[in-house]
Amino acid sequence: MLRIHTVGRRSGMERVTMLGYFEDGPNLVTLAMNGWGKADPAWWLNLQSNPQATVELPHGRRDVVARAASGAERDRLWAAFTDYPGWGSDIGALAAHRPAETAVVIFEPAEGNDR
């Protein structure tokens, strides 16, 4: 689990959320899901307005920039979720109940990240 600090798109206030993730090289990857609900999670909506964030990991804090994966990269990362413990092979069937494609969110290290 990681703890992400975002800025509220309407309030401008700091928001903190716990997320499951896996590492893909220097990047951290998660799914923009609000449980299996239809709406996108607030943390993802906040990141679409301001993609700069800070994550807290077991070994420290890291400044990141968020983006949605697309194309072959998205396909590769989505497939990784089906094999990753805790996510399971039924993720595709469950995500199919959502009205829009579930974003695969990549947290890339921010430029000059020294944490």
C-alpha positions as CSV (number, residue, x, y, z in Angstrom):
1,M,0.0,0.0,0.0
2,L,1.0,3.6,-0.6
3,R,-0.4,6.8,0.8
4,I,-0.9,9.5,-1.9
5,H,-1.2,13.2,-1.1
6,T,-3.1,15.2,-3.8
7,V,-4.6,18.7,-4.0
8,G,-8.4,18.9,-4.1
9,R,-9.4,20.1,-7.5
10,R,-12.2,22.3,-6.0
11,S,-11.1,22.9,-2.5
12,G,-7.4,23.3,-3.1
13,M,-6.8,21.4,0.2
14,E,-4.6,18.4,0.7
15,R,-6.3,15.0,0.3
16,V,-4.7,11.7,1.4
17,T,-5.7,8.3,0.1
18,M,-4.4,4.8,0.6
19,L,-3.9,2.8,-2.6
20,G,-2.7,-0.6,-3.6
21,Y,0.1,-0.6,-6.2
22,F,2.9,-2.5,-7.9
23,E,6.3,-1.3,-9.1
24,D,7.1,-1.2,-12.8
25,G,10.8,-0.1,-13.0
26,P,11.0,3.3,-11.3
27,N,7.2,3.8,-11.7
28,L,4.3,2.9,-9.4
29,V,1.1,1.6,-11.0
30,T,-2.5,1.4,-9.7
31,L,-6.0,1.3,-11.1
32,A,-8.3,4.4,-10.9
33,M,-11.2,2.6,-9.2
34,N,-13.7,3.6,-6.6
35,G,-14.2,0.0,-5.4
36,W,-16.2,-1.3,-8.3
37,G,-18.4,1.8,-8.3
38,K,-19.3,3.6,-11.5
39,A,-17.6,6.9,-10.6
40,D,-13.9,7.6,-10.9
41,P,-12.3,8.1,-7.5
42,A,-11.8,11.6,-6.2
43,W,-8.0,11.1,-6.0
44,W,-7.9,10.4,-9.8
45,L,-10.1,13.4,-10.6
46,N,-7.7,15.5,-8.5
47,L,-4.7,14.2,-10.3
48,Q,-6.2,14.9,-13.7
49,S,-6.5,18.6,-12.6
50,N,-3.0,18.6,-11.0
51,P,-0.8,15.6,-11.7
52,Q,1.9,16.5,-9.2
53,A,1.6,14.5,-5.9
54,T,3.6,13.0,-3.1
55,V,3.5,9.3,-2.2
56,E,4.5,7.8,1.1
57,L,6.0,4.3,0.8
58,P,7.4,2.0,3.4
59,H,10.9,3.3,2.7
60,G,10.1,7.0,2.5
61,R,8.3,9.8,0.5
62,R,8.6,10.4,-3.2
63,D,7.4,13.2,-5.4
64,V,5.6,11.9,-8.5
65,V,3.7,13.0,-11.6
66,A,0.6,11.0,-12.4
67,R,-0.6,10.0,-15.9
68,A,-2.9,7.4,-17.5
69,A,-1.3,4.6,-19.4
70,S,-2.4,4.2,-23.0
71,G,-2.0,1.8,-25.9
72,A,0.4,-1.1,-25.6
73,E,1.7,0.2,-22.3
74,R,-1.8,0.1,-20.8
75,D,-2.4,-3.4,-22.2
76,R,0.8,-4.7,-20.6
77,L,0.1,-3.1,-17.2
78,W,-3.5,-4.2,-17.2
79,A,-2.4,-7.8,-17.9
80,A,0.0,-7.5,-14.9
81,F,-2.9,-6.9,-12.6
82,T,-4.5,-10.3,-13.4
83,D,-1.3,-12.0,-12.2
84,Y,-0.6,-9.8,-9.2
85,P,-1.5,-11.1,-5.8
86,G,-4.6,-9.4,-4.3
87,W,-6.0,-8.2,-7.7
88,G,-6.9,-11.6,-9.3
89,S,-7.8,-12.9,-12.7
90,D,-11.4,-11.7,-12.4
91,I,-10.4,-8.1,-12.5
92,G,-11.4,-7.7,-16.2
93,A,-14.9,-9.2,-15.6
94,L,-15.4,-6.9,-12.6
95,A,-14.2,-3.8,-14.4
96,A,-16.5,-4.6,-17.3
97,H,-19.4,-3.5,-15.0
98,R,-18.0,0.0,-15.0
99,P,-19.5,2.4,-17.6
100,A,-16.1,3.7,-18.8
101,E,-12.6,2.1,-19.2
102,T,-10.7,1.9,-15.9
103,A,-7.6,4.1,-16.0
104,V,-4.3,2.4,-15.3
105,V,-2.5,5.2,-13.4
106,I,1.3,5.5,-13.5
107,F,3.1,7.5,-10.9
108,E,6.5,8.6,-12.4
109,P,9.3,10.1,-10.3
110,A,9.1,13.9,-10.5
111,E,12.0,15.7,-12.1
112,G,14.7,16.5,-9.6
113,N,13.1,14.1,-7.1
114,D,15.6,13.8,-4.3
115,R,13.6,12.0,-1.7
